[in-house]
């Protein structure tokens, strides 16, 4: 067989072996990495915590809106009640006006009767004057028989004229009174009708707005109930994730002893030996100013670098919190300790135990929260480990 064929076959075998080796390596990596990706309770916890925060904000907004609607509905209900009382008052006023109108109507009927009779009297008088063909006053006076008869005739004519004037004045007065009464009745009825119409329009508008607000409040309440149900579910998921993390930490006690000192690449040593479960950076909408290292409760915590203890006290969400000053503006801090092993002013060497891990303050399981600060500002600890 020619040498070239042998060499080609050899190369094919080498390539095949390398390919199988590469595939095996990839399969091994997938087998190792896949469970870690599929089973990451810390990531599930952080995602659920972030979603819970958003839902709680939504819950707060809905609660505020519902309170606003309730206040507005109560206000409108009060205004409607005032209007109903006002309606009752207007109805009472209407009754009084109606009684007055009845009186005015009776007076109007009487006036019309008097006017009719007065007009008849006036009409009859005019007919009598027309038919009698009475002489004028001058003729009557000239035909008088002496001065006494003249005076008597003059007074008689005056009485006739006064009687005619009274009849005319009475007719005019009754007619004017009739017109005034009719105008007064019409004005009173128009005023009452206007008041009733205005009250009815206002009451209907307020009740309509009240119904709209009630519908909006009911809609918001239904949405709030849904959000609260989601929050309850998220809280259950968070509780399950916390329990799983705690179980993992409890189960890893034998695998995570205090162990030998693990030196970092930046001049510091690892304060505890364990996996980083939460890195430095933004988390849940705010800055996570350190790294979380999973270790069981009671694990000894070593000083990452020699220095002087500047703080050792419970501190808000950090729980039991120790900070070591290394000089030059550099310091390291250790949170959530179960107990202290050093106090303020103590000089500690690198690797010396300064406390013990736990879950004091705000935390979801036993771990060490480790920080590196430069001139008080937090930086990523991984640059020093």
Secondary structure, DSSP 8 states (H G I E B T S, - for coil): --HHHHHHHHHHHHHHHHHHHHHHHHHHHHHHHHHHHH--HHHHHHHHHHHHHHHHHHHHHHHHHHHHHHHHHHHHHHHHHHHHHHHHHHHHHHHHHHHHHHHHHHHHHHHHHHHHHHHHHHHHHHHHHHHHT---HHHHHHT-SHHHHHHHHHHHHHHHHHHHHHHHHHHHHHHHHHHHHHHHHHHHHHHHHHHHHHHHHHHHHHHHHHHHHHHHHHHHHHHHHHHHHHHHHHHHHHHHHHHHHHHHHHHTTTTS-S-S--B-SSS-B-SS-S-EEE-SEEETTEEE-SEEE---TT-EEE-SS-EEEEEEEEEGGGEEEEEEEEETTEEEEEEEEEEES--TT-EE-TT-EEEEEB--SS-SSSBEEEEEEETTEEE-GGGT-
